[in-house]
């Protein structure tokens, strides 16, 4: 009689221990699930704030346009040639509204695409992707408005200066980023192989930085425009040829 009783007690203890383990596992899963939900909610909130702030920054040149309304001509130049000649214009106020508004749309597309991308970007690279369009909107659109308002600005030199800085910033991160859809040298034969991507973008990053530095030095000289065109063509050809060589070597 004792053995069955003891056997029954032992069975109940085992069953109770199993229940405790299951209960502990469920609690841990629920806590983990709740934490993941909180993190996702916080990430969505930060994304919404970043999107709104960056969109507002894109639109800041519009405020400058209204501030300088009295000094602006009826038709505002939108594009300048290499010799500083006006290629086409837009009437006021569309001349300082349409471009920032268009960049808001591009900015939203880029940020939403980054958000939906399966590959997570490096945080520093993500900051560049999120803010490069708003910063360019302020710089380029402000130059256009200030030039139209009568400020003596050489647009081509200023644009080369801005692009040179962008080259240096992007080139600094290109060797460090994994394959993505936003930053880096991309081509079908590059995207197929991680080794080809790494080698090509490592070389491209070095060339981008060197090109940016050279053009920073020469952008305000008479030869600045020609140096810019030549350097961009050289970088394009060298990276293209090297990517084909790397694809053949590592495939």
N, C-alpha and C positions, 0 to 999 in steps of 0.2 A: 504493500500500500504506500510505503514511503517513496519508493522509486518513482512511481507515476506522478506523485504530488510534486516531488522535486523536479522531475522532468517537465511537468507543466509549468512550474515556476520559472525554470530556465528558459522555456520556450517564450513565456511572456516577457521576460527580461530582454531576450533577443529581439522580439517584435517591438518592444518599446524603444530600444536603442536604434533600430532601423527607422522608426518614426521620427526620432529626434534628429537623425542624420538628414532625412528627407526634409524635415521642417527647416533645419539650418540651411540646407541647400536652396530651398525656396526663398528664404529670407535674403540670402546672399544674392540670388538672382534678381529679386525684386529691388534690392538696394542698388545693384549694378545697373539695372534697367532704369531706375529713377535718376541715377547720376548721369547716365547717357542722355536721357531726355532733357535734363537740366543743361547739359553741355550743348546739345543740339539747339535748344531754345536760346541759349546765350550767344551761340555762333550766328544764329539767324538774326538776333537783335544787333550784333556788331556789324554784320553784313549790311543790314538795312541802314544803319547809321552811316557807315562808310560810303554806301551808294548815294545817300542823300547829301552828305557833306561834299563828296567829290563832284556831284552834279552841280551843287551850288558854286563850287570853285570854278567849274567850267563856264558858268554864267556871269562871273564877276566882271569880265570886260564890257558887258552890256551896261552895267552901272557907270563905268568910265565913259562910255559913249554918250549917255544922257548927261553926264556931268560936263562934258566938253561939247555939248550940242551946238552952242552958238559959234564955236570955232570950226565945226566940221562943214565941208562943202555939201551941196545937195546930192552929189554922186560920190560915193566913197570907194576908192580903189581897193580891189580885193587881191590882185596879183600883180607882181612887178617882175619885169624881165631882168636879165643879168646887167643891163645898162641902166637899171632903175626906171625904165619906162613902164607906164601903166598898161597892162594887158586887158583888163576888164574891170567894170565897176558895178556897184549896186546902189540904188537910191536910199537916202536916209529915211527911216532908221534901220531898214533891212540890212544895210551895209555893216552894221555892228551887232545884229541880232541873229541872223541866219547861221553864221559859222559857229558861234558858241552853242547854239541850239542843236546844230548837227553833231557837234562833238559830245554833247550830253547823250545823244542816242548811241553814238559809237562807244562811249564810256560805259553805258548801261549794258550793251551787248557783250563787251569784253568782260565786265565783272560778273555778269550772270553766267557766261560761258565758263569762266574760271571756277565759279561756284559749283556748276554742274559737272565739271571735269572729273573723271575717275581718278586721275593722277594728282596727288596733292603736291602743291608747289612749296619750295623753301619759303619760309616766312618773309625773308628779306626780298626775295624775288617777287613774292605776292604783293608786297608794298609797292614795288616799282610798277608792276602791272596795273595796280589799282590807281596809282597817282600820276603816272607819266602823261596821260591824256589831259587831266585837269591842269597840270603845270604847263604843258605845251599850249593849252588854250589861253591861259593867262599871258604867257610870254608873246606868242605869235599874234593873237588878236589885239593885245595892248600896243604892240609895235605898229600894226596896221592903223589903229585908231589915232595914235600919237603922230604918226607920219601924216595922216590925212588932216590932223589939226594944225599942222604947220611946223612940227618939230623936225629939225634937220637930222634925219636918220638914214643911213645906208642900209636898206632892207636886206640886200643880198649878203652883206657882211654879217649882219646881225643873225640872219638865218643860219649861216655857216657856223657861227659861234655857238648857237643853240644846239645844232646837230652834232657838233664836235663834243660838247659836254654829254649829250645823250649817248654818243658812241663810247665814250670813256666809261660811263656808268654801266651800260649794258655789257660792254666788253669785259668789265671786271667780274661779272657774274656768269658769263657764258661758259667758262670752263668748269663751273661748279654745279650747274643745273643738270638734272636728269632730263630725259626726253619729255617734251611738253609741246603744247600748241601755241605758246605765246612768246617765249623768248628762245632764240637760238637759230642756227642755220638749218633749214629744213628742206628735204627733198625725198622722194620715194625711196631711193637707194640709201639715204642716210637714216631714215626712220625705221628701216627694216632691221638694222643691226645696232645694238647698244654700243659696241666698240667703235663703229664708224661714227656714230653720233658724238661720242666722247672725244675722239681724236679730231674730228672736223671742228667742233665747237671750241676745243682748246686752242687750236690754231686761230680760228676766227676771233676768239676773244682777245688774243694777243694783238692781232692785226687791227681790230676795232680800237683798242686802247692807243696803239701807235698812231693810227690815222687821226684819232681825236686830238692827240697831243700836237701832231704836226699841223693840223688845221687851226688849232688854237693859236699857234705861233704865227701862222701865215695869213689868217683870215682878214686882217686889216692892211695887208700889203697889196700892191697892184697885181701881184701874181696869185693872190689868194683864191680867186674863183677857179683858176686853171689847176692849181694844186688840189683843190677840193674834188673837182671832176676826175682828175687823174688818179688820185688816191682811192676814191670810191670804186673806180673801174678796176684798179689793180687788186684791191681786196676781193671784189666780186669774182674776178677771173681766178685768182690764186685759190680761194676757198672752193670754188666749183671744181677746178682740176684736182685739187687734193682730195676732195670728197669722193670723186670717181676712183682715184688711186686707192684710197682707203677701203672703199666698197669692194674693189677687186681683190685687195690683199686679205681682208678679214672675212669675206663671204665664204 
